Amino acid sequence: MDSEALRRLLTAVRAGRLPVERALARLAALPPTGDLGFARVDHHRALRQGHPEVVYAPGKTPTQVAAIAKAIARRSGRVLVTRVDDAQARAVRRAVKGSVRSFTSVALLPKRREKRKGIALVTAGTSDLPVAEEARLTCRMMGCEPELVADVGVAGIHRLFAHLETLRAAQVLVVAAGMEGALPSVVGGLVAAPVIAVPTSVGYGTGAGGFAALLAMLNACAANVCCVNIDDGFGAGTLASLICSGSVERRS
């Protein structure tokens, strides 16, 4: 149960359509954690933060990942599992009917009436797409629908300028880049909205698995650029969705 479902429940009680005792019974069936023995699933996270717990797959067996994902999906109707390998992805897809794999993630997304617009998701190259897709799925799970602008890095900067209208219309932008990590600074200088930079582990030797891009983004000269961790598409998508939905402003 998320905040929207709880609001409907309380509204039904107030309107007299649902007896108090039945409402209490429904709430009593919502334990804050689900003990699987090897994991304690936080079923109340959707009430606190607006979206259910997201599963980080590395270090877990396929059976463990699938069991956690199934428990979350059963209660919330949606789930996102990140950084899956092939065996983990197969296990999750067997356990969670309707889930789909995209690059390194498996997701069961909610069937929402209307998704919020306002997020632009920009990648420097095609190799950055797996991280960008993690951000996109995170946004979609949180009720937003980002617009993708892919493969517009600084090696061919004219490609970016063809999308200026899209970039400037966005409320928040997520910019994923590896190599020297210059793209977020360029985008930041072209727009008035916040830019969330995502360094990716794309590049040769001295790129150091994304560390060079991380340092470049932390030193961005555009004042509207902030930075998440290397390959952290989930963190970037979460922040972008909170900004787009106005949650940051409402909770301040």
VENQUI-V572225 format. One record per residue. N is the residue number from 1. PHI is phi in whole degrees, 0 to 359 (none if undefined). NEAR is the number of other C-alpha atoms within 8 Angstrom. D_CENTER is the distance of its C-alpha to the mean C-alpha in whole Angstrom. Layout:
# VENQUI-V572225
N|PHI|NEAR|D_CENTER, N|PHI|NEAR|D_CENTER
This chain:
# VENQUI-V572225
1|none|11|19, 2|256|12|17, 3|296|10|18, 4|292|7|19, 5|294|8|21, 6|295|9|23, 7|297|8|24, 8|296|8|25, 9|297|10|27, 10|293|9|29, 11|296|8|30, 12|295|10|31, 13|294|12|33, 14|298|7|34, 15|280|7|35, 16|84|7|37, 17|279|7|36, 18|229|10|35, 19|298|8|37, 20|302|7|36, 21|297|6|37, 22|291|8|34, 23|296|12|32, 24|298|8|32, 25|296|8|32, 26|294|8|29, 27|293|7|28, 28|294|7|30, 29|274|6|28, 30|245|9|25, 31|293|8|25, 32|295|7|22, 33|224|9|22, 34|246|11|23, 35|276|8|25, 36|260|9|25, 37|92|5|27, 38|262|6|25, 39|206|8|22, 40|244|9|22, 41|282|12|19, 42|273|10|18, 43|284|14|18, 44|265|13|18, 45|297|11|15, 46|298|13|14, 47|290|10|17, 48|280|7|16, 49|239|7|13, 50|94|10|12, 51|211|10|10, 52|289|15|11, 53|303|11|11, 54|260|8|9, 55|265|11|12, 56|264|7|12, 57|282|11|15, 58|305|6|17, 59|89|4|20, 60|251|7|20, 61|285|7|23, 62|305|11|22, 63|296|8|24, 64|295|9|22, 65|300|14|18, 66|295|14|19, 67|294|11|21, 68|295|12|18, 69|299|15|16, 70|295|11|19, 71|297|10|19, 72|291|15|16, 73|297|12|16, 74|298|8|20, 75|270|8|19, 76|252|10|16, 77|78|10|16, 78|203|13|13, 79|197|16|11, 80|229|15|8, 81|242|13|10, 82|252|12|10, 83|60|9|13, 84|276|13|15, 85|265|7|19, 86|297|6|21, 87|294|8|22, 88|296|14|19, 89|298|13|18, 90|298|8|21, 91|295|12|21, 92|294|16|18, 93|294|14|19, 94|289|7|23, 95|280|10|22, 96|245|12|19, 97|295|6|21, 98|91|6|19, 99|283|11|16, 100|229|8|15, 101|259|10|15, 102|219|8|13, 103|55|6|14, 104|259|11|13, 105|233|13|11, 106|235|15|12, 107|220|13|11, 108|244|13|13, 109|261|11|11, 110|289|7|13, 111|271|4|16, 112|263|6|16, 113|294|4|19, 114|218|5|17, 115|259|9|14, 116|291|9|14, 117|264|8|15, 118|124|12|15, 119|250|16|12, 120|256|14|13, 121|246|15|11, 122|243|14|14, 123|238|16|15, 124|289|15|19, 125|218|11|20, 126|296|8|19, 127|293|6|19, 128|274|14|15, 129|298|10|14, 130|302|9|12, 131|290|12|10, 132|296|13|9, 133|292|11|9, 134|300|14|6, 135|295|15|4, 136|296|13|6, 137|295|11|5, 138|298|12|2, 139|300|15|5, 140|294|12|7, 141|296|13|7, 142|266|10|7, 143|91|11|10, 144|243|13|10, 145|233|12|11, 146|287|12|11, 147|256|8|14, 148|271|7|14, 149|236|10|17, 150|255|11|17, 151|61|10|20, 152|232|14|22, 153|289|13|22, 154|289|8|25, 155|293|4|28, 156|215|8|28, 157|297|9|27, 158|300|7|29, 159|295|10|26, 160|291|10|24, 161|296|7|26, 162|290|7|26, 163|244|9|23, 164|300|9|24, 165|298|7|24, 166|295|8|20, 167|297|10|19, 168|284|10|22, 169|276|7|21, 170|285|11|17, 171|279|10|16, 172|205|14|14, 173|236|15|13, 174|250|15|11, 175|238|14|14, 176|255|17|13, 177|206|20|17, 178|249|15|19, 179|52|13|23, 180|271|9|24, 181|65|13|21, 182|275|11|23, 183|300|12|21, 184|302|16|19, 185|296|12|22, 186|297|9|23, 187|297|9|21, 188|301|15|21, 189|283|7|25, 190|254|8|24, 191|230|8|22, 192|260|7|23, 193|271|11|19, 194|296|11|17, 195|241|14|15, 196|261|15|13, 197|273|15|14, 198|237|17|12, 199|288|19|16, 200|248|15|16, 201|276|13|18, 202|255|12|20, 203|145|11|24, 204|273|7|27, 205|331|6|29, 206|286|6|29, 207|294|15|25, 208|52|10|25, 209|64|10|22, 210|101|16|20, 211|293|11|22, 212|298|13|24, 213|295|16|21, 214|301|14|19, 215|297|8|23, 216|298|11|23, 217|289|16|20, 218|294|8|21, 219|257|6|24, 220|302|10|23, 221|276|5|26, 222|280|9|24, 223|289|6|24, 224|266|9|21, 225|259|14|18, 226|240|10|16, 227|221|11|15, 228|255|11|13, 229|286|8|14, 230|299|11|15, 231|63|10|12, 232|272|12|9, 233|295|13|7, 234|297|9|4, 235|298|9|6, 236|295|14|7, 237|295|15|4, 238|296|12|5, 239|298|8|8, 240|298|14|8, 241|293|13|8, 242|297|10|10, 243|294|12|12, 244|295|14|13, 245|276|7|13, 246|83|8|16, 247|296|9|15, 248|298|8|16, 249|292|7|19, 250|294|6|20, 251|269|5|19, 252|279|4|21
